[in-house]
Amino acid sequence: MFELYQVGLAFVAALLGVIAWAGATWRKNSKAQDLELATPEYTEFSNVGTNGYYVATTFADRPLHRVSAHGLGFAGKAFVDVSDQGVRVHRIGERSFRIDSSALVDLGRTSGVIDKVVEKDGLLSLRWMLGATELETHLRFANSQSRDEIAHIVSKLIVGVK
């Protein structure tokens, strides 16, 4: 008969195995995407802009498939700054990046993406081109007024591009 500590050790070993497998799968997918996707334009971090939350970047045609390449796979707090040149997403603790205004394709609102579900139309979705691949970057803001202001400014950029 097994002792209780042996069962516990077996459980811990199995759990560590699952965690190692998940990490290896994440790295494998990220490396494959690194080869498939162009590198985004990185920017220096700045706390200028609207306070928000970077939720995820997904493939436009596969909204449940997170882009993990080039450091885009991790959600976190961010400042979003919009100018004539495009949208800069200054992420706290991760690489900040810029979506050039000429790469912007569309702007939308959604209630959920991958592992984040919020109130109706609570996420702002920026559809853009990274090289030949169409992506969607999803952002959440502290309040609807901030979200609406960013959406209004970005929509002017998209109209100017088309």
Residue pairs with C-beta under 8 A, 6 or more apart in sequence:
26 68
26 73
29 68
30 68
30 69
30 73
33 67
33 68
33 69
33 70
34 69
34 70
36 69
36 133
37 67
37 69
37 70
37 130
37 131
37 133
38 130
38 131
38 132
38 133
39 70
40 70
40 72
40 97
40 98
40 99
40 130
41 97
41 98
41 100
42 95
42 96
42 97
42 98
43 88
43 90
43 96
43 97
43 98
44 96
45 90
45 91
45 92
45 96
46 79
46 81
46 88
46 90
46 96
47 79
47 90
48 79
48 81
48 90
49 79
49 80
49 81
49 82
49 88
49 90
50 79
50 80
50 81
50 141
50 146
50 149
50 150
51 77
51 79
51 141
51 142
51 146
52 77
52 78
52 79
52 80
52 139
52 140
52 141
52 142
52 146
52 150
53 75
53 76
53 77
53 78
53 139
53 140
53 141
54 75
54 76
54 77
54 78
54 89
54 91
54 94
54 137
54 139
55 75
55 113
55 114
55 116
55 123
55 138
55 139
55 140
56 66
56 67
56 73
56 75
56 113
56 114
56 116
56 137
56 138
57 66
57 67
57 72
57 73
57 135
57 136
57 137
57 138
58 64
58 65
58 66
58 67
58 113
58 114
58 135
58 136
58 138
59 65
59 67
59 133
59 134
59 135
59 136
60 105
60 127
60 134
60 135
60 136
61 134
63 113
63 114
63 136
64 114
66 73
66 114
67 73
67 135
70 95
71 94
71 95
72 97
74 94
75 116
76 91
76 92
76 93
76 94
77 91
77 92
78 89
78 90
78 91
78 92
78 96
78 139
79 89
79 90
80 87
80 88
80 89
80 90
80 139
80 141
80 150
81 87
81 88
81 90
82 88
82 150
82 153
82 154
82 157
84 101
84 157
85 98
85 100
85 101
86 98
86 99
86 100
86 101
86 102
86 103
86 104
86 157
87 98
87 99
87 101
87 104
87 126
87 154
87 157
88 96
88 97
88 98
88 99
89 96
89 97
89 98
89 99
89 137
89 139
90 96
91 97
99 126
99 128
99 137
101 157
101 160
101 161
102 161
103 128
103 129
103 130
104 126
104 127
104 128
104 154
104 157
104 158
104 161
105 127
105 128
105 129
105 134
105 158
106 127
106 158
107 124
107 125
107 126
107 127
107 151
107 154
107 155
107 158
108 124
108 125
108 127
108 136
109 121
109 122
109 123
109 124
109 125
109 151
110 121
110 123
110 125
110 138
111 117
111 118
111 119
111 120
111 121
111 122
111 123
112 118
112 123
113 123
113 125
113 136
113 138
116 123
116 138
116 140
118 140
122 140
122 144
122 147
123 138
123 139
123 140
124 138
124 139
124 140
124 141
124 147
124 150
124 151
124 154
125 136
125 137
125 138
125 139
126 136
126 137
126 138
126 139
126 154
127 134
127 135
127 136
128 134
128 135
128 136
128 137
129 135
139 147
139 150
140 147
141 147
141 150
